[in-house]
Amino acid sequence: MSVLVVGMSHRSAPVALLERLSMDNAVQEQTARALLEQPSISEAMTISTCNRMEVYAVTNAFHTGVNDVLGVLSEFSGVELAQLRGYLYVRYADAAAKHLMRVAAGLDSMVVGEQQIIGQVRSAYQDAADRGTIGPALHALVQSALHAGKRVHTETDIDDAGSSMVTAALDEAMRLKGLTPDASLEGHSALVLGAGAMSSLAATDLGKRGVSKLIIANRTRSRAERLAEHARAAGVTAEVVDFSARAGALSRVDIAVSATASDGFTITPEDIPGPALLVDLSLPRDIDDAVAELPGVSLINIEALHEALKHSADSPMCPELDARGQAEDIVATELAAYATEQRVRDVAPMVTELRVTAAETAQTELDKLRSRLPGLDDGEFGEVERAVRRIVDKLLHNPTVKIKELAGTQSKVSYEIAIEELFGLTGGKDTRTGLAGDDGTHYEKSSLAGFCERESQ
């Protein structure tokens, strides 16, 4: 049994499709119940937000599990299977665990480092637990992911990553206008396309730089109005226009910022009325690269910004890049701990079965011995019984300890080394070969513990 995630996010699908798969609590409960009715699935949890829809399931077969999840999603969303397959991503086993840890850490969010998602993961888990669709496998995974996310938010500066990206992009825009980053934008106006997290950060940053007027456009006008209200509350003049009127607004501003994560371009060469300074804060891109070929048009986008700033030691983005690196390191550490714990947990039933079988075998032989030696009184036979059980316990002690040690490593172990390690044998040699790394390299070590110590360094 392994964890499977089948999902769709702002990175893989258009907003319109995400909206069709969005689930309220009632639909999430119906979906979870339907998933558990599938013979391949034993646990299920859904995460449904404005930017993602993901199903986490414990399945006994990868391909069957994927098809069962797809069938349920298609049934409850009304989206054809063929369309779903074109936008969904699939992760399995350790890859699924890593994905949830990155989600909880804010590394997979539209605004890197945003903290809302860790609360959404926790709520999704609690809802699934209340419905009874969570079992030990998903419980262990979610707890590990929440722990990884908490570490990332408390031990790194990832929370500032999104604002750092916006700051760097607008600093570059200031430079292109011949201004220093700390100069005032008083007397300048700006167009902001979108009303999500990144657009809000851009509007806030522009307001702090002293911009005289903001024009805001969003597909859902009510969200644009809400962002404009926040701007006005901060003392910035703000106007809302229909999203369809965005091209006309370009002629009225000195800078335009787009952060919509649309499935198509928000600004194309046909929209440009003349010289323009454009900032694209979306991945995938909002603004057609072809606009940069027009005379007097400058375009700043995230991909180009990242590439330029990776090589600049004095870049304001360096803290953000460092935070990402630190966050990824934490996720890798937590993933390794989770994977080791899962491998050890997976062999626990085997260890229990080994001990039960040994105890039953010992009892059977003791019963036979009792019938063959009727002359032994209860005290004498009790001594024999205790001796037999001590022998069994001593013979099993080393194997049960070593089974867990072997399970806790990802190294390949030969039959020879397994037998020697399980039963504490030396094979008449001081050193042995047979422990192989993932690259096929064989190591000479006198014990498994020595190998593990070497590998951990």
N, C-alpha and C positions, 0 to 999 in steps of 0.2 A: 504494500500500500504506500503510495507516494502522493505528495501534494501537487496539484495541478492548478494553474491560473490561466483563465481565458479572459482577455480583457480588451478594452478599447479606450483610448484617451485622446486628449487634444493633440497628441503627437501623431496619432495614427488615423484619426477619423475627422470628418467635417463636423462642425457644431450641430448641423441639422440632424445628422445621424445619431450623435450623442444624445440629443434631446429625445429622439424616438426610443432610445434604450433606457432613458432615465426612469428610475423606479421610486415610487413612494413606499412607505412602510408596508402597506397592504400588499402591493405587488412584490416587494422583496420577500415577504413571508410566503406568498403563493409560489414564487420562483424557487425558494429554498425547499419547500415541501415537494415540489415537482422534481427537483434535482435528487432528493433522497429516495424518490420512487424508482430512480434508475438503478439497475442491478450493479452497475460498475462504481457507484458513488455511495460513500458511507458518511461523509461529513460535507457541509457546505456553508459558505458565507459570502455575501455580496457587499461590495463597496460601490455606492452610487452617489456621485457628486456632479456638479455642473461640468467638470473637466474629465471625468473618468467613470467607467462602469466596468467592474471586474468581478468575476466569480472565482472564488477559491474553493477547491473541492479536493477531497481525498478519494483517490480512485485506485482500483486494482489493475487497471489496464490503460495505458496512455491513449492509444488511438480511440478505443471505445469511450473512454472518459471524455475526450475532446468532442466526439460526435454527440454524446449524450448532452453535454453542456450546450453545444450549438443548437441542438433540437429544442431544448427548453427555452433558450433565449429567443429563437425564432418564433416559437409559439406565443410567448408572452409579449413580444414587441411588435409582431406583425411584419418584421423585416425578413425578406427572403434569405435563405441560407447562403445562396451565392453572393449576395451583397455583404452579408456578415463576414464571410470568409475573406473578402477583399480588404477588410479594415481591422480585423481582430489580430491580436498577438497571443502567443501561447508560451508559457514557461512551465518547466516541470522539475520536480525534485529540488536539488540545490539551487537551480536557476530561479525557481518560483520563490524560494526563501529569500534569495538575494533581492529579487524584485520588490517583495513586500517591505524589506528593510529599507531599500532606497526610497520607496514611496513614503514610508513613515518618517524618514529623515528629511523629506522635502527635496530630495535630489531629482525626483521625476516630475516635479510640479512645474506649472507654467512660469511661476516666479520661484526660482530656486531658493530653498530655505524657508518657504512660508510654513507657518506653524499650524495652520488650520487643519491640514491633512492628518496630522497625528491624532487629533481629537476625533476626526471622522473615522479613522481606522479603529480607534477605541470604541466608538459608538456602534460601528458595524459589528464588531466582535460581541459587544454586550447584547445587541439586538438578537444576534444569532444564538447566543447562549440562552437568552430568555425563551427563544423558540425551541430550544433543544436540538438545534442542527449542528452544534459544535461538539467535537469529541477531543480525545487527547492529542491527536496529531495537529489539528488547527490551533488548539489551545497553546501547545508548545511553540508553534511557529509565531502566532500573534504576540505572545509574551516576549519572545526574543526580538521581534521586529519593533515593538514598542520600547523595549530596553535600548535597542540600537538607536532609534529615533531620539529618545531622550538624551542619550550620550552625545549625539551629534549636535543637538540644540544647546546643550549646556557646556560642552567642551570645545566647540569651535565658534567662529563668527559667521556661520552659514546664514543666520537670520538676517544679516546685513547684505547678503549676496545680491538679492534682487535690486535693492536700492543702489548698491555699488555699480551694477550694470547700467542702470539709468543715469547715474551721476557721470560715469565715464563717457557714455554716449553724448550726453548734453554738454559735457566739457569739450568734447571734440567738436560739437556743433558751434560752441562759442569760439573755439580756435579758428574754425573756418570763416566765422564772421569777423575775425580780426580782434576778438575780445579775449581777455584773460578769464579763466574759470571763475574767479571771484568778482568779475565785473557785474554790473546791474543790467537787467534786460528791460529797465524802465523805458517806455516808449515803443517797445516791441510787442507784437501779438503772436499767438501760437494756436495752431489747430491740433487737437488731440482726437484721434480716432480710436474708439473702443472705450469701455467703461469697466474693465476688469482690474485685476490687481496691478498689472504692469502699467496700464493707462493711468490708474490712480496715483501710482508712484511718480509717473512723469508729470502729471498735473501738479502734484504737490511740489516737486522739485522746481518746476518752472515758476510756481508761485513764490517759492523761497528766493529765486533769483531775481524777483522784482518784475516779472512780465506784466505788462499793463492790461492785457486782455487775453482770455482763453475762449476759444470756440470749440465746443465739444460735440461730437457726432457718434452715435452708436445705433446698431440695428434695432435694439430695443430702446426706444426714446426715453422711457421712464428711468432707465439706469443712467442714461446721460444726464437727465435732469437731477438725479440724486448726486452725481459727481459734481455737477455745476453748483449745487447748493453747498456742498462741502467747500468748494473753491471760494464762493462768496463769503462763507462764514470765516474764511481765513483772510478776507479783505481783498480778494482778487475779483475783478470784473469778469463774469462768465456768461456766455451765450450758448444756447443749444440750437443746432440745426439738424434737419433730417439727414439720415445717412446718405440718402440719394442726392443730397445737395452738397456733398463734401467737395466735389471738384470745383464748384463755384466758390467755396470758401477758401480755396488755396490762393486765390488772387488777393485775398484780404489779410494774409498773415505773412510773417517773416520766417516762420519755421513750422513744419508739420511733423507730428509724431504719430506713428501708427502702431498699435499693439492689440490686434483683434484675434489673432490665430484663426483667420478665416480660411475657408477652403479655396478661395480665389484671391486675386490681387485687389487691394483697396485703392491703390493708386497706380495708374499705368501712364505711359507716355502721352496718351491722348488727353489725360486729365490736366497736364501741366500747362499753365497759361503763359509762363515765362520763367525767368530765373527763380530758383527755389532751393531751399535747404530742407532736406527730408531725413527723418530718423526712423528706422524700422526696428522695432523692439520685439519682433515676433519670430518664432521658429515653428513651422516653416514661414518663409518670408511673406510679409504683407505687400511690400512694394516691389514692383517689377524692376529687376536690375537694369532693364533697357532705359530707364529714365536718366541714368547717369551719363548716357551718351548724348543727351540734349545739352545745348550750350547754356551755361550759367546754372546748371543743376548739380548740386552736390548731394550724395546719398551716403548715409552712415547706416550699416546694419550690424547685427550681432555677430554674425560669422566673421566678417572682415575685422570687426573690433576685437574679437577674441584673438584672432591670429596676430594682429598688430601688437596687442597688449601683452601677449604671452612672452614676448621677447624684450619687454621694457621693464627694467628693474624698478624704475621710478613710477610705474603705472599705478593709477588709483585702483585698477582692477586686480593688482597682485594680491591684496588681502583676500579678495573674493576667490581667486584661483587657489590660493593657499587653503582657504576654508573648504573648498570643494575637495581638494586632495586629502585634507585631514578627515573630512567626512567619509570619503571613500575608504580610507584606511580603517576607520572605526567599523564600517559596514563589513569589510573583509575580515576583521578580527572577530566580530560577533557571528558572522556566517560560519567561520571555521569552528567556533565553540558550539554553535547550534548543530552543525553537521556531525561533529564528534559525539555530542550528546545523543543525537538520533541514532547513530550507528550502534552505540552502546545499548540504547533502549531497544533497538531491534533484535539484539541477541539475547535480551533478558528472558523471553519465553523459552529459548533454547536451553539456557542455563537452568531454568526452573525444571524443564522437562528432564534434563540430564540428572538432576538431583532426585527428582521423584522416581525416575526409572531405577536409579541406583538403590534408593531406599526400598522400593518394591522388590527388587531382585534379592537384596540382603534379607528381607523378611521372608521371602519364599524359601531361600536356602536355610534360614534358621528354623523354619517350620519343619523342613525335611530332616534337619539335624535332630530336632527334638523327638521326632518319631523314631529315629534310629538309635537314640541314646536315652531310653526311658529311665535309666538308672540315675541320671543327674537330678539332684534336687533343685528347687527353684533358685536358691542362692547361687549354686554352681552354674546353672544355665544362664542366670542373669549376668555373671561375669563374662561368659562366652558371648552373649548378645552385645554387651557393651564393647567388648574387644572388636567384634565384627563391625559395629557401627563406627568405632574410632578409625578403623582401617579404611572404611569407605569414605569417611569425611576427609581423612588425610590424603587419600588418593585423588579426591575431587577438588581439594582446596586449590592447588596450583592450576589445574585446567580452568576452573571457573574464573580465577583472577586473570589468567592470561587470555582467555577468550575475550574478556572486556577490553584488555589492553590492545589486542590485535584488532578488535572491532573499532577502536578509537583512532586507528591510523588509516591512511588512505593507501598505504603501500601494499604491493602484491606480495604474498607470502607463499613459498613453495610448501609442498606436503612435508618434506624433510624438516624444514625449519619449524613448521607448525607442530609436528609431533614432538620435536625436541623441546620447544618452548612450552607446550601444553603440559608435558609430563616432567619437565625439569631435567631432561637428559643431556648428556654432553656428546654422545656418539663417539666417545673415545678420542675426541679432539678438543683442543683448547679454543679454536676458532672455527666458525662455520660460514659457509656461503649459502645463499638461497633467498635472502631478503632482497627483493628487487624494487627499485623506484619506478615511478610512472614512465620514466624515459628508458626503462629496460636495464639500467645500470644495476649490477649486483654489488652488494656490500659485504665485506668481511667484518663481522662483529661477534663478540663472544656472548652477547645477550641482546634481546629485543630492547631492553631498557637503554642500552648503550646506543643502539641505532636511533631510537626516538630522541635521545638527548642530542645526538649529532644533527638530526634533521631539524630540530627546533632552534638551532643556533643560526 
